[in-house]
Amino acid sequence: GPLSALDLKLRQHMRAELRGLQKRTGVTFIYITHDQSEALAMSDQVAVMSEGRLEQVGTPRQLYDEPTSSFVARFIGETNAIAGKVIGLDADRAMIEGPAGRFVGRAGPRLAIGAPATLFVRPEALAPALPMAENVLSAKVEGIDFEGAFGLVHATTETGLAVIAAITSTRLAEAPGVGETASLAFAARDAVVLAND
């Protein structure tokens, strides 16, 4: 994108300046960038393209929270992808079963019983041992990257699935340490099951 050569603080300042300019003039800006966070921060509408094909158009929030394809789910922001087959399906929920276990999430489009699918859950939706959680992953903590406001907990399940949980700094002391096994839980409403592309 146009701001890629600037340092972080200046880039954020210029984003705000460009947004202000756009609001004041009412002119439509078409901003092409490979920086997903920049696209989300600056846009009213985002179009995600892959190999010349339009994958999804929506508000930044829609693309982040409600991706309609596996490509968009993987492309926009950090996510955990859990593979399996659809074993349960109703109007708004889908259950998958795979090497890592059984999990439930919101049902995306084009799902069918028995078909391969992937459950996507954002790192910030994972929390250590939520009581009464619908979904629980047991994983060994490999490392924790401290990033200021939160820590990224990198863990691996017994089946070799790499998982990332974003834990706020205030709760990081409660999180399991490196080498410990963590129970990372998430609610079905915070996950989406999508047909494999």
Secondary structure, DSSP 8 states (H G I E B T S, - for coil): -TTTTS-HHHHHHHHHHHHHHHHHH--------S-HHHHHHH-SSEEEEETTEEEEEE-HHHHHH--SSHHHHHHSS--EEEEEEEEEE-SSEEEEEETTEEEEEEE-TT--TTSEEEEEE-GGG-EET-TT-SEEEEEEEEEEEE-SSEEEEEEEETT--EEEEEEEGGGGGGS--TTSEEEEEE-GGGEEEEE--
